[in-house]
């Protein structure tokens, strides 16, 4: 039995310790916001926070979160400045990668409240968007950080 907290709630799962966290979240806990993209930790679609740090859940064995706190996109309130900026900037196109993008952006702003373009590029470099919404993502992060750029 593996015990950890997800979005503030203790969870107990009886799965193989090597099961990827992503599959536990999606299949056992019904939290389908985190997406399967590449299965190799390269695209960022599966990004969650583990003890406050962004991690790729597709390559994280569930045994590695024993006793830890996991936050998924479902745990980020709709009133969060990042989610609000994402909507205002109309960032999403197909939307598939956006939960991971948002999780990385939230982590960045917790670490650095007024990021530069270089900070954003560095923090978001591991998150791929096949639709190419990178400019809107950057504007949304600046907007969430209070740097303006919101649409009228």
ABEGO torsion letter per residue (X at the ends): XBBBBBGGBBBBBBBBAABBAAAAAAAAAGBAABBBAAGAGAAGAABBBBGGBBBBAAABBAAAABGBBBBBAAABBAABAAAAAAAAAGABBAGAAAAAAAAAAAAAAAABABBBAAAAAAAAAABBBAAGAAAAAAAAAAAAAGAEGBBX
